[in-house]
Amino acid sequence: MNEPAAMNTAPTFRKILIANRGEIACRVIATCRRLGIATVAVYSDADRNARHVRLADEAIHIGPAAARDSYLRADVILDAARRSGAQAIHPGYGFLSENAEFADACAAAGITFIGPPASAIRAMGDKSAAKALMADAGVPLTPGYHGHQQDPGFLRGQADAIGYPVLIKASAGGGGKGMRKVERSEDFIDALASCQREASAAFGNPHVLVEKYIERPRHIEIQVFGDSHGDVVYLFERDCSVQRRHQKVLEEAPAPGMTEARRAAMGKAAVDAARAVGYVGAGTVEFIAGPDGGFWFMEMNTRLQVEHPVTEFITGTDLVEWQLRVAAGQPLPLRQEQLGIGGHAIEARLYAEDADRGFLPSTGTLRHLRLPAPSAHVRVDTGVEQGDSITPFYDPMIAKLIVWDVDRDAALARMRQALADCQVVGVTTNAGFLRRLLFTDSFAQARLDTALIEREQAALEAGTHVDEAAWPLAAVAAVASTPAAAADARDRQSPWQQQDGWRIGAAAPRVVHLQHGEQRHVLKVWTQPDGWQVQRDDQAMQQLNGTVADGLLTLQIDGQRRSVQVLPDGEQLHLFGRDGQRRFTLHDPVGESEQGVGDAGSLLAPMPGRIVATLVADGTVVKRGTPLLVLEAMKMEHTLQAPADGTVKGYRAKAGDQVGDGAVLVDFEAG
């Protein structure tokens, strides 16, 4: 066994090019800076002013916004490395990180690829071939068909023989793309076609495999690390069971309820898998675990994972630094017996997406962005800053929030507060959904499996409703945040600036029309010297004492003190408090009556994308929520539904058409 490398001996690289973007590029830059290594960023047209470009020592333009024309251009990235004099390329994750041809091209150019050998990437890149390899290595496998025959009828026959439910999975990919659970034989062909389309778009390969779907499965992955001296260790496990459409939502380490015996068995299987392909660098071996203690190999990701920070928190390591050292030829910094687990860590992915609209990605400018302050307990990995844009070209992640504490309950409390501390204006985020998820009984009590979100759907949807006290709070916030009200606060002595509604005989109220979700109310607000009086619809009037200063509104409501930061944004009113973010819509009834109902008879594209399929014929009478068409955007298929009961009069776009944000897709007649 080799002695661990001296941690004060820096890797021999002088300059590294980072062939990625976003938070992972920023993370690699930070580690390189700490080690005294210069960095070169690459950027597309869409990322010209991105945070990773601003942080790097140098930056080189590599092409148009679309990833296929920039971040996926191996030749352009290698040319940038040569021109900059970089000795190594860090691929991050996604893009070219698991591209064996790119790894080979780096080697041919005399540039170190900071990742596993191309042979290991090839061995694990084809899931069908990897299954056969793992069987030879003695790693347990899920029952299924992993062959090359792709005839739809044949694959359905295999699924029928395996027994439903089954899982169709893209052979060449990961990240939940090209994956569908199928419950019945009659649904198989349609699910297969959707998987193959998505797999082709994301990975350029429609090949799939079919496996038995394990009921109540947990998704547990083992972090492995190998060096060029033949040593491989595992840095314990992460539980990634909380998923939506097979994409991870929350991750934590260590896995709740993991016994030492099961941890050792899974660790050994992961190390055996890595050794079977001569693995070097950071990798993740993913397993499906059953409630009876059994576990089965699912796939190996031959790169660093998005959720690696939870492993770093509980082991006290920097896995990016390990990558750099191993790529430079140094032995692993620690031996297996030197690794241990301390405390508990949880990661949440803060995305620009609308949970109330089927998790459609949200694009726009981050006009206001405040994330939790980093500390010994809270870490924030982000690739954006206030003023940056979330574009339709890449993954809509805003940040990863990672928390640590001595045990799971304490870490859970920290994550709940970290999400409440997020303030984002300009795009819709999943922060509220994540926070509601953390409060569900299943997650709080660690009853984890991949169906947790579906099982808790009622609780997650119930959380979208605001409490009764939020309405008068929002109404006062709307009145207090107007420009005139702000001027009033600056010059209270001027009678021309007073906003108290004074009239001869009686004060006049400000009338506010507010909407949150499906709820809409009319509220009247009277300004008084020590606060406000509020009446909602025809209910009794409420006296609210309080103050507003610099956007911070503090009120006494029903015997409780409530403080919120108020951020108006056009017709949207954002309230940020200890319980998270609330977004209300301010309606102008006069403007709405003038606008009429011209837009009500259409379905608009929520983002730029490509029409994959139209699902009903012209003239079809449908119910609200009926799927009407499939839009591909950000490498995922999104099903757009009927906004109300009515009739599909006709489509304005056909399969294969590219459409812009806000384009009219369907002429729809409600009623």
HELIX and SHEET records of a PDB file:
HELIX    1   1 GLY A   22  ARG A   34  1                                  13    
HELIX    2   2 ASP A   45  ASP A   47  5                                   3    
HELIX    3   3 ARG A   51  LEU A   55  1                                   5    
HELIX    4   4 ALA A   67  ASP A   69  5                                   3    
HELIX    5   5 ALA A   74  SER A   84  1                                  11    
HELIX    6   6 ALA A  100  ALA A  108  1                                   9    
HELIX    7   7 ALA A  118  GLY A  125  1                                   8    
HELIX    8   8 LYS A  127  ASP A  136  1                                  10    
HELIX    9   9 PRO A  152  ILE A  162  1                                  11    
HELIX   10  10 SER A  185  ASP A  187  5                                   3    
HELIX   11  11 PHE A  188  PHE A  203  1                                  16    
HELIX   12  12 GLU A  260  ALA A  276  1                                  17    
HELIX   13  13 HIS A  308  THR A  315  1                                   8    
HELIX   14  14 LEU A  319  ALA A  327  1                                   9    
HELIX   15  15 GLN A  336  GLN A  338  5                                   3    
HELIX   16  16 ALA A  355  ARG A  357  5                                   3    
HELIX   17  17 ARG A  408  ALA A  420  1                                  13    
HELIX   18  18 ALA A  431  PHE A  439  1                                   9    
HELIX   19  19 ASP A  441  ALA A  444  1                                   4    
HELIX   20  20 LEU A  452  ARG A  455  1                                   4    
HELIX   21  21 GLN A  457  ALA A  462  1                                   6    
HELIX   22  22 ALA A  470  ALA A  480  1                                  11    
HELIX   23  23 PRO A  483  ARG A  490  1                                   8    
HELIX   24  24 PRO A  495  GLN A  497  5                                   3    
HELIX   25  25 PRO A  589  GLN A  595  1                                   7    
HELIX   26  26 GLY A  598  GLY A  601  5                                   4    
SHEET    1   A 5 GLU A  58  GLY A  63  0                                        
SHEET    2   A 5 ALA A  38  SER A  44  1                                        
SHEET    3   A 5 LYS A  15  ILE A  18  1                                        
SHEET    4   A 5 ALA A  88  HIS A  90  1                                        
SHEET    5   A 5 THR A 112  PHE A 113  1                                        
SHEET    1   B 4 GLY A 144  TYR A 145  0                                        
SHEET    2   B 4 VAL A 208  LYS A 212 -1                                        
SHEET    3   B 4 VAL A 166  ALA A 170 -1                                        
SHEET    4   B 4 MET A 179  VAL A 182 -1                                        
SHEET    1   C 8 PHE A 295  ASN A 301  0                                        
SHEET    2   C 8 GLY A 281  ALA A 289 -1                                        
SHEET    3   C 8 ARG A 218  GLY A 226 -1                                        
SHEET    4   C 8 VAL A 232  ARG A 244 -1                                        
SHEET    5   C 8 GLN A 247  ALA A 253 -1                                        
SHEET    6   C 8 HIS A 344  TYR A 351 -1                                        
SHEET    7   C 8 MET A 397  ASP A 405 -1                                        
SHEET    8   C 8 VAL A 378  THR A 382 -1                                        
SHEET    1   D 2 GLU A 353  ASP A 354  0                                        
SHEET    2   D 2 LEU A 360  PRO A 361 -1                                        
SHEET    1   E 2 GLY A 364  THR A 365  0                                        
SHEET    2   E 2 SER A 389  ILE A 390 -1                                        
SHEET    1   F 2 HIS A 368  ARG A 370  0                                        
SHEET    2   F 2 GLN A 423  VAL A 425 -1                                        
SHEET    1   G 9 ARG A 510  HIS A 516  0                                        
SHEET    2   G 9 GLN A 519  GLN A 528 -1                                        
SHEET    3   G 9 GLY A 531  ARG A 536 -1                                        
SHEET    4   G 9 GLN A 542  ALA A 549 -1                                        
SHEET    5   G 9 LEU A 552  ILE A 557 -1                                        
SHEET    6   G 9 GLN A 560  ASP A 569 -1                                        
SHEET    7   G 9 GLN A 572  GLY A 577 -1                                        
SHEET    8   G 9 GLY A 580  HIS A 587 -1                                        
SHEET    9   G 9 ARG A 510  HIS A 516 -1                                        
SHEET    1   H 4 SER A 602  LEU A 604  0                                        
SHEET    2   H 4 VAL A 664  ALA A 670 -1                                        
SHEET    3   H 4 GLY A 646  TYR A 651 -1                                        
SHEET    4   H 4 VAL A 621  VAL A 622 -1                                        
SHEET    1   I 4 MET A 636  GLN A 641  0                                        
SHEET    2   I 4 PRO A 627  ALA A 633 -1                                        
SHEET    3   I 4 GLY A 609  THR A 614 -1                                        
SHEET    4   I 4 GLN A 658  VAL A 659 -1                                        
END                                                                             
